[in-house]
Amino acid sequence: MNSIKVLDAKGLACPMPIVRTKKAMEEIEIGQILEVHTTDKGAKNDLTAWSKSGGHELLKQEDENGVLKFWIKKG
């Protein structure tokens, strides 16, 4: 997946992964992809809901050794 920016939100507890993701999204252009890495298990539901409500597209998510990775396309 070709992400323009990678956000390292590992070790941060809710709501910080969402807060940092929102800020990072403001720094990229529409159609570009943000890659988010977090260890907060709640982020799976939070980022899915946040992406949908913000008009963004959650392209992919995976769990790699306890690190949740998300690829979000800015809408």
N, CA and C of each residue as an Amber inpcrd file, in Angstrom:
protein
   225
   0.8640000  -1.1770000   0.0000000   0.0000000   0.0000000   0.0000000
   0.9110000   1.2420000   0.0000000   0.5900000   2.1730000  -0.8310000
   1.4310000   3.3480000  -1.0210000   0.9740000   4.5140000  -0.1380000
   1.4430000   4.5550000   1.1000000   1.0300000   5.6380000   2.0020000
   1.9790000   6.8270000   1.8600000   1.4070000   8.0160000   1.9610000
   2.1770000   9.2530000   1.8400000   2.8180000   9.6140000   3.1750000
   2.2200000   9.1170000   4.2690000   2.6810000   9.4640000   5.6120000
   2.4000000   8.3010000   6.5530000   3.3000000   8.0800000   7.5120000
   3.1030000   7.0440000   8.5300000   3.0130000   7.7240000   9.8930000
   1.9350000   7.4390000  10.6090000   1.7300000   7.9900000  11.9430000
   2.0290000   6.8980000  12.9700000   2.9850000   7.1540000  13.8340000
   3.3250000   6.2080000  14.9000000   2.5860000   6.6210000  16.1650000
   1.4990000   5.8970000  16.4690000   0.7040000   6.1900000  17.6610000
   0.8130000   5.0380000  18.6610000   1.8910000   4.2670000  18.5480000
   2.0740000   3.1350000  19.4550000   2.3000000   3.6400000  20.8830000
   1.6800000   2.9320000  21.8470000   1.8390000   3.2960000  23.2480000
   0.8740000   4.3650000  23.7280000   0.0990000   4.9290000  22.8120000
  -0.8620000   5.9690000  23.1930000  -2.2190000   5.3370000  23.4910000
  -2.8760000   5.8380000  24.5340000  -4.2020000   5.3310000  24.9070000
  -5.2820000   6.2430000  24.3300000  -6.4660000   5.6990000  24.2180000
  -7.6240000   6.4360000  23.7380000  -7.7980000   7.7090000  24.5690000
  -8.0570000   8.8410000  23.9790000  -8.4130000   9.0940000  22.5800000
  -7.2400000   9.5560000  21.7170000  -6.0090000   9.4570000  22.2060000
  -4.8710000  10.0320000  21.4890000  -4.6400000   9.4840000  20.0770000
  -4.8070000   8.1810000  19.8130000  -4.6240000   7.7380000  18.4250000
  -5.5650000   8.4600000  17.4450000  -6.8090000   8.6930000  17.8650000
  -7.7660000   9.4040000  17.0060000  -7.3590000  10.8680000  16.8640000
  -6.9680000  11.4870000  17.9630000  -6.5590000  12.8990000  17.9290000
  -5.3710000  13.0790000  16.9800000  -4.3830000  12.2070000  17.1030000
  -3.1890000  12.2970000  16.2350000  -3.5310000  11.9770000  14.7780000
  -4.4390000  11.0170000  14.5700000  -4.8470000  10.6680000  13.2050000
  -5.5390000  11.8440000  12.5480000  -6.4290000  12.4900000  13.2930000
  -7.1520000  13.6590000  12.7580000  -6.1690000  14.7520000  12.3560000
  -5.1840000  15.0250000  13.2010000  -4.1800000  16.0480000  12.9200000
  -3.3480000  15.6770000  11.6880000  -2.9490000  14.4150000  11.5970000
  -2.1540000  13.9540000  10.4520000  -2.9540000  14.0300000   9.1550000
  -4.2500000  13.7570000   9.2360000  -5.1050000  13.8240000   8.0400000
  -5.1860000  15.2470000   7.4920000  -5.1100000  16.2290000   8.3930000
  -5.1630000  17.6250000   7.9640000  -3.9080000  18.0150000   7.1790000
  -2.8440000  17.2330000   7.3180000  -1.5680000  17.5450000   6.6710000
  -1.3930000  16.8880000   5.3000000  -2.3510000  16.0380000   4.9010000
  -2.2370000  15.3850000   3.5900000  -3.3840000  15.8190000   2.6790000
  -3.2330000  15.5310000   1.3920000  -4.2220000  15.9300000   0.3880000
  -5.2990000  14.8580000   0.2230000  -6.4510000  15.2700000  -0.2930000
  -7.5400000  14.3490000  -0.5950000  -7.0340000  13.2930000  -1.5750000
  -7.3450000  12.0420000  -1.2950000  -6.9230000  10.9340000  -2.1410000
  -5.6240000  10.2870000  -1.6970000  -4.8800000  10.9570000  -0.8220000
  -3.6430000  10.3830000  -0.3170000  -3.9490000   9.4240000   0.8380000
  -2.9910000   8.5490000   1.1310000  -3.2080000   7.5010000   2.1430000
  -2.3150000   7.7280000   3.3560000  -2.9560000   7.6760000   4.5250000
  -2.2590000   7.7670000   5.8020000  -2.1790000   6.3650000   6.3890000
  -0.9950000   5.9850000   6.8320000  -0.7910000   4.6960000   7.4960000
  -0.6510000   4.9720000   8.9880000  -1.4670000   4.3220000   9.8000000
  -1.4700000   4.5400000  11.2460000  -1.0520000   3.2490000  11.9480000
  -0.0900000   3.3490000  12.8780000   0.3400000   2.2070000  13.7020000
  -0.0250000   2.5240000  15.1460000  -0.7440000   1.6200000  15.8070000
  -1.1320000   1.8270000  17.2020000  -1.1690000   0.4960000  17.9500000
  -1.0240000   0.5780000  19.2600000  -1.1380000  -0.6210000  20.0980000
  -2.4320000  -0.5880000  20.9150000  -3.2290000   0.4660000  20.7490000
  -4.4990000   0.6140000  21.4640000  -5.5590000  -0.2670000  20.7990000
  -5.9850000  -1.3230000  21.4950000  -6.9530000  -2.2700000  20.9270000
  -8.2860000  -1.6010000  20.5760000  -8.6480000  -0.5390000  21.2990000
  -9.8870000   0.1740000  21.0150000  -9.8540000   0.9230000  19.6940000
  -8.6620000   1.1210000  19.1650000  -8.5130000   1.8680000  17.9140000
  -9.1790000   1.1620000  16.7400000  -9.3100000  -0.1600000  16.8360000
  -9.9340000  -0.9100000  15.7350000 -11.3410000  -0.3830000  15.4720000
 -12.1480000  -0.2690000  16.5240000 -13.5050000   0.2660000  16.3790000
 -13.4840000   1.7770000  16.1790000 -12.6140000   2.4620000  16.9380000
 -12.5710000   3.9230000  16.8890000 -12.1850000   4.4400000  15.5030000
 -11.1150000   3.8950000  14.9350000 -10.6560000   4.3840000  13.6300000
 -11.6140000   4.0020000  12.5040000 -12.2580000   2.8440000  12.6310000
 -13.2550000   2.4380000  11.6410000 -14.4120000   3.4300000  11.6340000
 -14.9440000   3.7320000  12.8150000 -16.0670000   4.6670000  12.9320000
 -15.6600000   6.0780000  12.5490000 -14.4810000   6.5060000  12.9860000
 -14.0060000   7.8610000  12.6910000 -13.8140000   8.0550000  11.1880000
 -13.2380000   7.0670000  10.5300000 -13.0120000   7.1510000   9.0820000
 -14.3290000   7.3320000   8.3440000 -15.3060000   6.5090000   8.7090000
 -16.6150000   6.5650000   8.0530000 -17.2940000   7.9110000   8.2960000
 -17.2970000   8.3700000   9.5430000 -17.9840000   9.6330000   9.8660000
 -17.2820000  10.8420000   9.2620000 -15.9740000  10.7210000   9.0160000
 -15.2210000  11.8400000   8.4460000 -15.1660000  11.8430000   6.9300000
 -15.7990000  10.8440000   6.3000000 -15.8060000  10.7760000   4.8470000
 -14.5330000  10.1890000   4.2590000 -13.7640000   9.4960000   5.0880000
 -12.5310000   8.8570000   4.6310000 -12.8070000   7.3700000   4.3840000
 -11.8770000   6.7080000   3.7160000 -12.0480000   5.2940000   3.3990000
 -10.9610000   4.4660000   4.0740000 -11.3880000   3.5530000   4.9430000
 -10.4530000   2.6300000   5.5820000 -10.1830000   1.5190000   4.5700000
  -8.9950000   1.5510000   3.9750000  -8.6640000   0.6200000   2.8990000
  -8.2780000  -0.7600000   3.4120000  -7.5480000  -0.7730000   4.5310000
  -7.0170000  -2.0430000   5.0250000  -6.6540000  -1.8910000   6.4910000
  -6.7480000  -2.9920000   7.2220000  -6.2440000  -3.0140000   8.5970000
  -5.6810000  -4.3890000   8.8710000  -4.6120000  -4.4250000   9.6580000
  -4.0210000  -5.7110000  10.0190000  -3.3840000  -5.6080000  11.3930000
  -3.2180000  -6.7670000  12.0130000  -2.5830000  -6.8740000  13.3250000
  -1.2560000  -7.5850000  13.1230000  -0.1680000  -6.8800000  13.3640000
   1.1620000  -7.4480000  13.1740000   1.8920000  -7.4570000  14.5120000
   1.8950000  -8.6290000  15.1680000   2.5590000  -8.7890000  16.4680000
   2.0910000  -7.7680000  17.5120000   0.7760000  -7.5610000  17.5830000
   0.2240000  -6.6480000  18.5750000   0.1710000  -5.1930000  18.1490000
   0.7020000  -4.8840000  16.9730000   0.6220000  -3.5200000  16.4450000
  -0.4730000  -3.5030000  15.3890000  -1.5010000  -2.6980000  15.6520000
  -2.5870000  -2.5600000  14.6820000  -2.1610000  -1.5390000  13.6420000
  -2.3190000  -1.9090000  12.3660000  -1.9440000  -1.0250000  11.2750000
  -3.1790000  -0.7330000  10.4350000  -3.3600000   0.5350000  10.1170000
  -4.5200000   0.9820000   9.3410000  -4.0370000   1.8130000   8.1600000
  -4.6810000   1.6520000   7.0260000  -4.4220000   2.4880000   5.8630000
  -5.7230000   3.2120000   5.5500000  -5.6840000   4.5420000   5.6800000
  -6.8820000   5.3600000   5.5260000  -6.6700000   6.3510000   4.3770000
  -7.6000000   6.3050000   3.4190000  -7.5520000   7.2120000   2.2670000
  -8.3770000   8.4490000   2.5920000  -7.7680000   9.6100000   2.4580000
  -8.4540000  10.8580000   2.7990000  -9.5560000  11.1450000   1.7830000
 -10.7490000  11.4430000   2.3160000 -11.9110000  11.7380000   1.4710000
 -12.1540000  13.2120000   1.3510000
